[in-house]
Amino acid sequence: MAGTWNSRLDVTEALETDGWEGDADNPLGLLRKNGAVWGVTSGSGDSSLTGPEGWTIDFPSDVPDKYIVGFCKVAAARQS
């Protein structure tokens, strides 16, 4: 989705469909579910996921959206 202000909008939409909620101050760039937090970290599409246990995975801009969504769903399904 290059050329848009949020190059990870497809990830945001997929996570919202899965029940993730956007942050009040940044609803399209920071989402939460069950203690997991995913957020866009740069204008080029880098992002990161923090799990309920406190670990973090950084996703460079070249990681396909489907992998990010998959990791996020697994992280939100885990119990801390």
PDB file of N, CA, C and O in Angstrom:
ATOM      1  N   MET A   1       0.811  -1.186   0.000  1.00  0.00           N
ATOM      2  CA  MET A   1       0.000   0.000   0.000  1.00  0.00           C
ATOM      3  C   MET A   1       0.857   1.253   0.000  1.00  0.00           C
ATOM      4  O   MET A   1       0.546   2.217   0.699  1.00  0.00           O
ATOM      5  N   ALA A   2       1.894   1.247  -0.749  1.00  0.00           N
ATOM      6  CA  ALA A   2       2.796   2.385  -0.790  1.00  0.00           C
ATOM      7  C   ALA A   2       2.065   3.619  -1.290  1.00  0.00           C
ATOM      8  O   ALA A   2       1.167   3.527  -2.127  1.00  0.00           O
ATOM      9  N   GLY A   3       2.458   4.773  -0.769  1.00  0.00           N
ATOM     10  CA  GLY A   3       1.871   6.014  -1.207  1.00  0.00           C
ATOM     11  C   GLY A   3       0.775   6.538  -0.295  1.00  0.00           C
ATOM     12  O   GLY A   3       0.359   7.687  -0.447  1.00  0.00           O
ATOM     13  N   THR A   4       0.302   5.752   0.627  1.00  0.00           N
ATOM     14  CA  THR A   4      -0.707   6.217   1.565  1.00  0.00           C
ATOM     15  C   THR A   4      -0.024   6.715   2.833  1.00  0.00           C
ATOM     16  O   THR A   4       1.131   6.372   3.088  1.00  0.00           O
ATOM     17  N   TRP A   5      -0.719   7.517   3.627  1.00  0.00           N
ATOM     18  CA  TRP A   5      -0.119   8.053   4.855  1.00  0.00           C
ATOM     19  C   TRP A   5       0.142   6.944   5.868  1.00  0.00           C
ATOM     20  O   TRP A   5       1.013   7.085   6.726  1.00  0.00           O
ATOM     21  N   ASN A   6      -0.600   5.844   5.780  1.00  0.00           N
ATOM     22  CA  ASN A   6      -0.400   4.713   6.682  1.00  0.00           C
ATOM     23  C   ASN A   6      -0.197   3.473   5.823  1.00  0.00           C
ATOM     24  O   ASN A   6      -1.161   2.859   5.366  1.00  0.00           O
ATOM     25  N   SER A   7       1.051   3.112   5.611  1.00  0.00           N
ATOM     26  CA  SER A   7       1.347   1.988   4.728  1.00  0.00           C
ATOM     27  C   SER A   7       0.923   0.647   5.322  1.00  0.00           C
ATOM     28  O   SER A   7       0.990  -0.374   4.637  1.00  0.00           O
ATOM     29  N   ARG A   8       0.495   0.630   6.560  1.00  0.00           N
ATOM     30  CA  ARG A   8       0.033  -0.604   7.209  1.00  0.00           C
ATOM     31  C   ARG A   8      -1.477  -0.580   7.466  1.00  0.00           C
ATOM     32  O   ARG A   8      -1.961  -1.256   8.374  1.00  0.00           O
ATOM     33  N   LEU A   9      -2.217   0.192   6.676  1.00  0.00           N
ATOM     34  CA  LEU A   9      -3.656   0.287   6.860  1.00  0.00           C
ATOM     35  C   LEU A   9      -4.343  -1.072   6.710  1.00  0.00           C
ATOM     36  O   LEU A   9      -5.333  -1.334   7.394  1.00  0.00           O
ATOM     37  N   ASP A  10      -3.839  -1.938   5.830  1.00  0.00           N
ATOM     38  CA  ASP A  10      -4.421  -3.279   5.678  1.00  0.00           C
ATOM     39  C   ASP A  10      -4.284  -4.083   6.969  1.00  0.00           C
ATOM     40  O   ASP A  10      -5.187  -4.842   7.324  1.00  0.00           O
ATOM     41  N   VAL A  11      -3.163  -3.924   7.672  1.00  0.00           N
ATOM     42  CA  VAL A  11      -2.977  -4.610   8.954  1.00  0.00           C
ATOM     43  C   VAL A  11      -3.976  -4.069   9.967  1.00  0.00           C
ATOM     44  O   VAL A  11      -4.623  -4.835  10.681  1.00  0.00           O
ATOM     45  N   THR A  12      -4.098  -2.753  10.026  1.00  0.00           N
ATOM     46  CA  THR A  12      -5.045  -2.126  10.951  1.00  0.00           C
ATOM     47  C   THR A  12      -6.456  -2.647  10.718  1.00  0.00           C
ATOM     48  O   THR A  12      -7.145  -3.018  11.668  1.00  0.00           O
ATOM     49  N   GLU A  13      -6.887  -2.678   9.472  1.00  0.00           N
ATOM     50  CA  GLU A  13      -8.240  -3.134   9.153  1.00  0.00           C
ATOM     51  C   GLU A  13      -8.438  -4.600   9.519  1.00  0.00           C
ATOM     52  O   GLU A  13      -9.486  -4.967  10.051  1.00  0.00           O
ATOM     53  N   ALA A  14      -7.449  -5.441   9.241  1.00  0.00           N
ATOM     54  CA  ALA A  14      -7.558  -6.868   9.573  1.00  0.00           C
ATOM     55  C   ALA A  14      -7.636  -7.072  11.081  1.00  0.00           C
ATOM     56  O   ALA A  14      -8.414  -7.900  11.555  1.00  0.00           O
ATOM     57  N   LEU A  15      -6.843  -6.332  11.832  1.00  0.00           N
ATOM     58  CA  LEU A  15      -6.853  -6.474  13.291  1.00  0.00           C
ATOM     59  C   LEU A  15      -8.157  -5.952  13.884  1.00  0.00           C
ATOM     60  O   LEU A  15      -8.697  -6.554  14.813  1.00  0.00           O
ATOM     61  N   GLU A  16      -8.666  -4.850  13.363  1.00  0.00           N
ATOM     62  CA  GLU A  16      -9.953  -4.340  13.848  1.00  0.00           C
ATOM     63  C   GLU A  16     -11.067  -5.359  13.610  1.00  0.00           C
ATOM     64  O   GLU A  16     -11.947  -5.530  14.454  1.00  0.00           O
ATOM     65  N   THR A  17     -11.027  -6.027  12.473  1.00  0.00           N
ATOM     66  CA  THR A  17     -12.008  -7.075  12.173  1.00  0.00           C
ATOM     67  C   THR A  17     -11.908  -8.212  13.181  1.00  0.00           C
ATOM     68  O   THR A  17     -12.899  -8.877  13.481  1.00  0.00           O
ATOM     69  N   ASP A  18     -10.698  -8.429  13.701  1.00  0.00           N
ATOM     70  CA  ASP A  18     -10.456  -9.492  14.674  1.00  0.00           C
ATOM     71  C   ASP A  18     -10.695  -9.034  16.118  1.00  0.00           C
ATOM     72  O   ASP A  18     -10.412  -9.783  17.053  1.00  0.00           O
ATOM     73  N   GLY A  19     -11.205  -7.826  16.309  1.00  0.00           N
ATOM     74  CA  GLY A  19     -11.536  -7.361  17.648  1.00  0.00           C
ATOM     75  C   GLY A  19     -10.505  -6.495  18.334  1.00  0.00           C
ATOM     76  O   GLY A  19     -10.674  -6.148  19.503  1.00  0.00           O
ATOM     77  N   TRP A  20      -9.439  -6.137  17.637  1.00  0.00           N
ATOM     78  CA  TRP A  20      -8.448  -5.243  18.218  1.00  0.00           C
ATOM     79  C   TRP A  20      -9.047  -3.843  18.264  1.00  0.00           C
ATOM     80  O   TRP A  20      -9.839  -3.473  17.397  1.00  0.00           O
ATOM     81  N   GLU A  21      -8.669  -3.065  19.278  1.00  0.00           N
ATOM     82  CA  GLU A  21      -9.196  -1.714  19.444  1.00  0.00           C
ATOM     83  C   GLU A  21      -8.087  -0.690  19.286  1.00  0.00           C
ATOM     84  O   GLU A  21      -6.990  -0.847  19.823  1.00  0.00           O
ATOM     85  N   GLY A  22      -8.393   0.359  18.540  1.00  0.00           N
ATOM     86  CA  GLY A  22      -7.435   1.435  18.324  1.00  0.00           C
ATOM     87  C   GLY A  22      -7.279   2.309  19.544  1.00  0.00           C
ATOM     88  O   GLY A  22      -8.223   2.513  20.308  1.00  0.00           O
ATOM     89  N   ASP A  23      -6.088   2.818  19.715  1.00  0.00           N
ATOM     90  CA  ASP A  23      -5.783   3.745  20.803  1.00  0.00           C
ATOM     91  C   ASP A  23      -6.544   5.057  20.574  1.00  0.00           C
ATOM     92  O   ASP A  23      -6.703   5.483  19.430  1.00  0.00           O
ATOM     93  N   ALA A  24      -7.007   5.688  21.629  1.00  0.00           N
ATOM     94  CA  ALA A  24      -7.781   6.925  21.510  1.00  0.00           C
ATOM     95  C   ALA A  24      -7.000   8.030  20.785  1.00  0.00           C
ATOM     96  O   ALA A  24      -7.585   8.805  20.028  1.00  0.00           O
ATOM     97  N   ASP A  25      -5.697   8.103  21.010  1.00  0.00           N
ATOM     98  CA  ASP A  25      -4.880   9.150  20.389  1.00  0.00           C
ATOM     99  C   ASP A  25      -4.345   8.779  19.013  1.00  0.00           C
ATOM    100  O   ASP A  25      -3.954   9.660  18.248  1.00  0.00           O
ATOM    101  N   ASN A  26      -4.322   7.500  18.688  1.00  0.00           N
ATOM    102  CA  ASN A  26      -3.770   7.041  17.416  1.00  0.00           C
ATOM    103  C   ASN A  26      -4.508   5.769  16.989  1.00  0.00           C
ATOM    104  O   ASN A  26      -3.904   4.697  16.963  1.00  0.00           O
ATOM    105  N   PRO A  27      -5.795   5.862  16.655  1.00  0.00           N
ATOM    106  CA  PRO A  27      -6.605   4.668  16.427  1.00  0.00           C
ATOM    107  C   PRO A  27      -6.207   3.818  15.226  1.00  0.00           C
ATOM    108  O   PRO A  27      -6.533   2.632  15.185  1.00  0.00           O
ATOM    109  N   LEU A  28      -5.513   4.391  14.250  1.00  0.00           N
ATOM    110  CA  LEU A  28      -5.113   3.610  13.083  1.00  0.00           C
ATOM    111  C   LEU A  28      -3.670   3.141  13.153  1.00  0.00           C
ATOM    112  O   LEU A  28      -3.238   2.344  12.321  1.00  0.00           O
ATOM    113  N   GLY A  29      -2.921   3.627  14.134  1.00  0.00           N
ATOM    114  CA  GLY A  29      -1.509   3.286  14.213  1.00  0.00           C
ATOM    115  C   GLY A  29      -1.095   2.555  15.463  1.00  0.00           C
ATOM    116  O   GLY A  29       0.064   2.159  15.586  1.00  0.00           O
ATOM    117  N   LEU A  30      -2.029   2.359  16.416  1.00  0.00           N
ATOM    118  CA  LEU A  30      -1.720   1.652  17.658  1.00  0.00           C
ATOM    119  C   LEU A  30      -2.971   0.900  18.101  1.00  0.00           C
ATOM    120  O   LEU A  30      -3.986   1.508  18.443  1.00  0.00           O
ATOM    121  N   LEU A  31      -2.884  -0.435  18.091  1.00  0.00           N
ATOM    122  CA  LEU A  31      -4.043  -1.255  18.431  1.00  0.00           C
ATOM    123  C   LEU A  31      -3.700  -2.236  19.543  1.00  0.00           C
ATOM    124  O   LEU A  31      -2.550  -2.643  19.707  1.00  0.00           O
ATOM    125  N   ARG A  32      -4.737  -2.607  20.310  1.00  0.00           N
ATOM    126  CA  ARG A  32      -4.549  -3.497  21.472  1.00  0.00           C
ATOM    127  C   ARG A  32      -5.620  -4.581  21.516  1.00  0.00           C
ATOM    128  O   ARG A  32      -6.762  -4.383  21.101  1.00  0.00           O
ATOM    129  N   LYS A  33      -5.205  -5.739  22.036  1.00  0.00           N
ATOM    130  CA  LYS A  33      -6.161  -6.811  22.312  1.00  0.00           C
ATOM    131  C   LYS A  33      -5.525  -7.783  23.300  1.00  0.00           C
ATOM    132  O   LYS A  33      -4.414  -8.265  23.078  1.00  0.00           O
ATOM    133  N   ASN A  34      -6.232  -8.067  24.392  1.00  0.00           N
ATOM    134  CA  ASN A  34      -5.802  -9.064  25.387  1.00  0.00           C
ATOM    135  C   ASN A  34      -4.359  -8.882  25.857  1.00  0.00           C
ATOM    136  O   ASN A  34      -3.653  -9.866  26.077  1.00  0.00           O
ATOM    137  N   GLY A  35      -3.922  -7.653  26.009  1.00  0.00           N
ATOM    138  CA  GLY A  35      -2.572  -7.387  26.481  1.00  0.00           C
ATOM    139  C   GLY A  35      -1.522  -7.290  25.393  1.00  0.00           C
ATOM    140  O   GLY A  35      -0.390  -6.890  25.667  1.00  0.00           O
ATOM    141  N   ALA A  36      -1.869  -7.645  24.166  1.00  0.00           N
ATOM    142  CA  ALA A  36      -0.947  -7.496  23.038  1.00  0.00           C
ATOM    143  C   ALA A  36      -1.137  -6.098  22.447  1.00  0.00           C
ATOM    144  O   ALA A  36      -2.249  -5.570  22.414  1.00  0.00           O
ATOM    145  N   VAL A  37      -0.035  -5.510  21.983  1.00  0.00           N
ATOM    146  CA  VAL A  37      -0.079  -4.164  21.410  1.00  0.00           C
ATOM    147  C   VAL A  37       0.711  -4.174  20.102  1.00  0.00           C
ATOM    148  O   VAL A  37       1.872  -4.582  20.068  1.00  0.00           O
ATOM    149  N   TRP A  38       0.064  -3.720  19.029  1.00  0.00           N
ATOM    150  CA  TRP A  38       0.744  -3.567  17.747  1.00  0.00           C
ATOM    151  C   TRP A  38       0.701  -2.107  17.352  1.00  0.00           C
ATOM    152  O   TRP A  38      -0.317  -1.439  17.533  1.00  0.00           O
ATOM    153  N   GLY A  39       1.810  -1.602  16.808  1.00  0.00           N
ATOM    154  CA  GLY A  39       1.825  -0.211  16.389  1.00  0.00           C
ATOM    155  C   GLY A  39       2.784   0.050  15.254  1.00  0.00           C
ATOM    156  O   GLY A  39       3.802  -0.626  15.103  1.00  0.00           O
ATOM    157  N   VAL A  40       2.438   1.045  14.456  1.00  0.00           N
ATOM    158  CA  VAL A  40       3.299   1.525  13.378  1.00  0.00           C
ATOM    159  C   VAL A  40       4.394   2.367  14.020  1.00  0.00           C
ATOM    160  O   VAL A  40       4.108   3.234  14.845  1.00  0.00           O
ATOM    161  N   THR A  41       5.642   2.116  13.645  1.00  0.00           N
ATOM    162  CA  THR A  41       6.759   2.822  14.274  1.00  0.00           C
ATOM    163  C   THR A  41       7.477   3.792  13.349  1.00  0.00           C
ATOM    164  O   THR A  41       8.357   4.531  13.790  1.00  0.00           O
ATOM    165  N   SER A  42       7.109   3.798  12.056  1.00  0.00           N
ATOM    166  CA  SER A  42       7.734   4.747  11.133  1.00  0.00           C
ATOM    167  C   SER A  42       6.808   5.003   9.955  1.00  0.00           C
ATOM    168  O   SER A  42       5.905   4.217   9.669  1.00  0.00           O
ATOM    169  N   GLY A  43       7.047   6.101   9.291  1.00  0.00           N
ATOM    170  CA  GLY A  43       6.266   6.441   8.112  1.00  0.00           C
ATOM    171  C   GLY A  43       6.511   5.520   6.937  1.00  0.00           C
ATOM    172  O   GLY A  43       5.744   5.519   5.975  1.00  0.00           O
ATOM    173  N   SER A  44       7.576   4.735   7.006  1.00  0.00           N
ATOM    174  CA  SER A  44       7.874   3.817   5.905  1.00  0.00           C
ATOM    175  C   SER A  44       7.226   2.448   6.076  1.00  0.00           C
ATOM    176  O   SER A  44       7.384   1.580   5.218  1.00  0.00           O
ATOM    177  N   GLY A  45       6.490   2.242   7.184  1.00  0.00           N
ATOM    178  CA  GLY A  45       5.778   0.976   7.361  1.00  0.00           C
ATOM    179  C   GLY A  45       6.389   0.025   8.360  1.00  0.00           C
ATOM    180  O   GLY A  45       5.901  -1.094   8.521  1.00  0.00           O
ATOM    181  N   ASP A  46       7.450   0.441   9.037  1.00  0.00           N
ATOM    182  CA  ASP A  46       7.976  -0.391  10.115  1.00  0.00           C
ATOM    183  C   ASP A  46       6.928  -0.447  11.219  1.00  0.00           C
ATOM    184  O   ASP A  46       6.185   0.512  11.425  1.00  0.00           O
ATOM    185  N   SER A  47       6.869  -1.569  11.927  1.00  0.00           N
ATOM    186  CA  SER A  47       5.923  -1.692  13.026  1.00  0.00           C
ATOM    187  C   SER A  47       6.491  -2.641  14.069  1.00  0.00           C
ATOM    188  O   SER A  47       7.529  -3.269  13.858  1.00  0.00           O
ATOM    189  N   SER A  48       5.793  -2.735  15.203  1.00  0.00           N
ATOM    190  CA  SER A  48       6.240  -3.656  16.242  1.00  0.00           C
ATOM    191  C   SER A  48       5.035  -4.231  16.972  1.00  0.00           C
ATOM    192  O   SER A  48       3.951  -3.646  16.990  1.00  0.00           O
ATOM    193  N   LEU A  49       5.253  -5.367  17.560  1.00  0.00           N
ATOM    194  CA  LEU A  49       4.250  -6.078  18.338  1.00  0.00           C
ATOM    195  C   LEU A  49       4.848  -6.380  19.700  1.00  0.00           C
ATOM    196  O   LEU A  49       5.943  -6.934  19.798  1.00  0.00           O
ATOM    197  N   THR A  50       4.125  -6.014  20.748  1.00  0.00           N
ATOM    198  CA  THR A  50       4.526  -6.351  22.109  1.00  0.00           C
ATOM    199  C   THR A  50       3.506  -7.326  22.662  1.00  0.00           C
ATOM    200  O   THR A  50       2.307  -7.050  22.666  1.00  0.00           O
ATOM    201  N   GLY A  51       3.987  -8.467  23.127  1.00  0.00           N
ATOM    202  CA  GLY A  51       3.099  -9.501  23.655  1.00  0.00           C
ATOM    203  C   GLY A  51       2.727  -9.243  25.096  1.00  0.00           C
ATOM    204  O   GLY A  51       3.358  -8.431  25.772  1.00  0.00           O
ATOM    205  N   PRO A  52       1.703  -9.932  25.571  1.00  0.00           N
ATOM    206  CA  PRO A  52       1.246  -9.771  26.947  1.00  0.00           C
ATOM    207  C   PRO A  52       2.336 -10.063  27.983  1.00  0.00           C
ATOM    208  O   PRO A  52       2.283  -9.553  29.102  1.00  0.00           O
ATOM    209  N   GLU A  53       3.322 -10.883  27.611  1.00  0.00           N
ATOM    210  CA  GLU A  53       4.403 -11.244  28.523  1.00  0.00           C
ATOM    211  C   GLU A  53       5.532 -10.224  28.520  1.00  0.00           C
ATOM    212  O   GLU A  53       6.470 -10.344  29.308  1.00  0.00           O
ATOM    213  N   GLY A  54       5.460  -9.212  27.639  1.00  0.00           N
ATOM    214  CA  GLY A  54       6.459  -8.162  27.599  1.00  0.00           C
ATOM    215  C   GLY A  54       7.490  -8.266  26.485  1.00  0.00           C
ATOM    216  O   GLY A  54       8.307  -7.358  26.339  1.00  0.00           O
ATOM    217  N   TRP A  55       7.487  -9.326  25.698  1.00  0.00           N
ATOM    218  CA  TRP A  55       8.442  -9.444  24.596  1.00  0.00           C
ATOM    219  C   TRP A  55       8.011  -8.530  23.453  1.00  0.00           C
ATOM    220  O   TRP A  55       6.849  -8.131  23.380  1.00  0.00           O
ATOM    221  N   THR A  56       8.936  -8.199  22.569  1.00  0.00           N
ATOM    222  CA  THR A  56       8.642  -7.329  21.428  1.00  0.00           C
ATOM    223  C   THR A  56       9.272  -7.905  20.167  1.00  0.00           C
ATOM    224  O   THR A  56      10.399  -8.400  20.182  1.00  0.00           O
ATOM    225  N   ILE A  57       8.517  -7.827  19.076  1.00  0.00           N
ATOM    226  CA  ILE A  57       9.017  -8.190  17.753  1.00  0.00           C
ATOM    227  C   ILE A  57       8.928  -6.943  16.890  1.00  0.00           C
ATOM    228  O   ILE A  57       7.874  -6.312  16.813  1.00  0.00           O
ATOM    229  N   ASP A  58      10.034  -6.584  16.237  1.00  0.00           N
ATOM    230  CA  ASP A  58      10.035  -5.467  15.293  1.00  0.00           C
ATOM    231  C   ASP A  58       9.855  -6.017  13.889  1.00  0.00           C
ATOM    232  O   ASP A  58      10.514  -6.982  13.502  1.00  0.00           O
ATOM    233  N   PHE A  59       8.961  -5.399  13.128  1.00  0.00           N
ATOM    234  CA  PHE A  59       8.710  -5.800  11.752  1.00  0.00           C
ATOM    235  C   PHE A  59       9.193  -4.699  10.815  1.00  0.00           C
ATOM    236  O   PHE A  59       8.611  -3.615  10.791  1.00  0.00           O
ATOM    237  N   PRO A  60      10.255  -4.961  10.038  1.00  0.00           N
ATOM    238  CA  PRO A  60      10.682  -3.982   9.035  1.00  0.00           C
ATOM    239  C   PRO A  60       9.587  -3.794   7.979  1.00  0.00           C
ATOM    240  O   PRO A  60       8.670  -4.609   7.871  1.00  0.00           O
ATOM    241  N   SER A  61       9.693  -2.737   7.224  1.00  0.00           N
ATOM    242  CA  SER A  61       8.667  -2.392   6.247  1.00  0.00           C
ATOM    243  C   SER A  61       8.481  -3.437   5.150  1.00  0.00           C
ATOM    244  O   SER A  61       7.441  -3.450   4.492  1.00  0.00           O
ATOM    245  N   ASP A  62       9.462  -4.310   4.937  1.00  0.00           N
ATOM    246  CA  ASP A  62       9.330  -5.304   3.874  1.00  0.00           C
ATOM    247  C   ASP A  62       8.650  -6.602   4.316  1.00  0.00           C
ATOM    248  O   ASP A  62       8.504  -7.517   3.505  1.00  0.00           O
ATOM    249  N   VAL A  63       8.236  -6.704   5.571  1.00  0.00           N
ATOM    250  CA  VAL A  63       7.513  -7.886   6.042  1.00  0.00           C
ATOM    251  C   VAL A  63       6.069  -7.797   5.536  1.00  0.00           C
ATOM    252  O   VAL A  63       5.399  -6.791   5.768  1.00  0.00           O
ATOM    253  N   PRO A  64       5.585  -8.835   4.847  1.00  0.00           N
ATOM    254  CA  PRO A  64       4.221  -8.796   4.320  1.00  0.00           C
ATOM    255  C   PRO A  64       3.172  -8.673   5.432  1.00  0.00           C
ATOM    256  O   PRO A  64       3.331  -9.225   6.521  1.00  0.00           O
ATOM    257  N   ASP A  65       2.106  -7.940   5.131  1.00  0.00           N
ATOM    258  CA  ASP A  65       1.024  -7.705   6.081  1.00  0.00           C
ATOM    259  C   ASP A  65       0.480  -8.999   6.673  1.00  0.00           C
ATOM    260  O   ASP A  65       0.191  -9.060   7.868  1.00  0.00           O
ATOM    261  N   LYS A  66       0.338 -10.032   5.849  1.00  0.00           N
ATOM    262  CA  LYS A  66      -0.280 -11.275   6.339  1.00  0.00           C
ATOM    263  C   LYS A  66       0.523 -11.904   7.475  1.00  0.00           C
ATOM    264  O   LYS A  66      -0.059 -12.537   8.356  1.00  0.00           O
ATOM    265  N   TYR A  67       1.836 -11.746   7.471  1.00  0.00           N
ATOM    266  CA  TYR A  67       2.651 -12.301   8.551  1.00  0.00           C
ATOM    267  C   TYR A  67       2.475 -11.490   9.836  1.00  0.00           C
ATOM    268  O   TYR A  67       2.410 -12.051  10.930  1.00  0.00           O
ATOM    269  N   ILE A  68       2.399 -10.186   9.693  1.00  0.00           N
ATOM    270  CA  ILE A  68       2.190  -9.341  10.863  1.00  0.00           C
ATOM    271  C   ILE A  68       0.845  -9.651  11.500  1.00  0.00           C
ATOM    272  O   ILE A  68       0.749  -9.804  12.718  1.00  0.00           O
ATOM    273  N   VAL A  69      -0.190  -9.743  10.680  1.00  0.00           N
ATOM    274  CA  VAL A  69      -1.526 -10.064  11.192  1.00  0.00           C
ATOM    275  C   VAL A  69      -1.515 -11.420  11.891  1.00  0.00           C
ATOM    276  O   VAL A  69      -2.108 -11.568  12.960  1.00  0.00           O
ATOM    277  N   GLY A  70      -0.855 -12.397  11.309  1.00  0.00           N
ATOM    278  CA  GLY A  70      -0.778 -13.729  11.922  1.00  0.00           C
ATOM    279  C   GLY A  70      -0.091 -13.703  13.277  1.00  0.00           C
ATOM    280  O   GLY A  70      -0.595 -14.283  14.239  1.00  0.00           O
ATOM    281  N   PHE A  71       1.052 -13.037  13.365  1.00  0.00           N
ATOM    282  CA  PHE A  71       1.754 -12.929  14.644  1.00  0.00           C
ATOM    283  C   PHE A  71       0.892 -12.214  15.681  1.00  0.00           C
ATOM    284  O   PHE A  71       0.856 -12.608  16.846  1.00  0.00           O
ATOM    285  N   CYS A  72       0.201 -11.163  15.250  1.00  0.00           N
ATOM    286  CA  CYS A  72      -0.655 -10.410  16.178  1.00  0.00           C
ATOM    287  C   CYS A  72      -1.787 -11.273  16.715  1.00  0.00           C
ATOM    288  O   CYS A  72      -2.090 -11.231  17.908  1.00  0.00           O
ATOM    289  N   LYS A  73      -2.408 -12.049  15.847  1.00  0.00           N
ATOM    290  CA  LYS A  73      -3.508 -12.914  16.286  1.00  0.00           C
ATOM    291  C   LYS A  73      -3.022 -13.958  17.286  1.00  0.00           C
ATOM    292  O   LYS A  73      -3.708 -14.244  18.267  1.00  0.00           O
ATOM    293  N   VAL A  74      -1.858 -14.520  17.046  1.00  0.00           N
ATOM    294  CA  VAL A  74      -1.305 -15.502  17.986  1.00  0.00           C
ATOM    295  C   VAL A  74      -0.995 -14.823  19.320  1.00  0.00           C
ATOM    296  O   VAL A  74      -1.297 -15.372  20.380  1.00  0.00           O
ATOM    297  N   ALA A  75      -0.399 -13.645  19.276  1.00  0.00           N
ATOM    298  CA  ALA A  75      -0.045 -12.936  20.512  1.00  0.00           C
ATOM    299  C   ALA A  75      -1.297 -12.609  21.328  1.00  0.00           C
ATOM    300  O   ALA A  75      -1.280 -12.733  22.552  1.00  0.00           O
ATOM    301  N   ALA A  76      -2.372 -12.197  20.675  1.00  0.00           N
ATOM    302  CA  ALA A  76      -3.602 -11.835  21.392  1.00  0.00           C
ATOM    303  C   ALA A  76      -4.319 -13.061  21.926  1.00  0.00           C
ATOM    304  O   ALA A  76      -5.106 -12.951  22.865  1.00  0.00           O
ATOM    305  N   ALA A  77      -4.067 -14.215  21.355  1.00  0.00           N
ATOM    306  CA  ALA A  77      -4.712 -15.453  21.810  1.00  0.00           C
ATOM    307  C   ALA A  77      -3.992 -16.074  23.004  1.00  0.00           C
ATOM    308  O   ALA A  77      -4.555 -16.914  23.706  1.00  0.00           O
ATOM    309  N   ARG A  78      -2.739 -15.657  23.233  1.00  0.00           N
ATOM    310  CA  ARG A  78      -1.949 -16.212  24.344  1.00  0.00           C
ATOM    311  C   ARG A  78      -2.426 -15.660  25.667  1.00  0.00           C
ATOM    312  O   ARG A  78      -2.888 -14.522  25.747  1.00  0.00           O
ATOM    313  N   GLN A  79      -2.316 -16.439  26.669  1.00  0.00           N
ATOM    314  CA  GLN A  79      -2.645 -15.995  28.026  1.00  0.00           C
ATOM    315  C   GLN A  79      -1.347 -15.712  28.768  1.00  0.00           C
ATOM    316  O   GLN A  79      -0.445 -16.549  28.794  1.00  0.00           O
ATOM    317  N   SER A  80      -1.255 -14.541  29.366  1.00  0.00           N
ATOM    318  CA  SER A  80      -0.011 -14.214  30.085  1.00  0.00           C
ATOM    319  C   SER A  80      -0.006 -14.837  31.464  1.00  0.00           C
ATOM    320  O   SER A  80       0.957 -14.671  32.213  1.00  0.00           O
TER     321      SER A  80
END
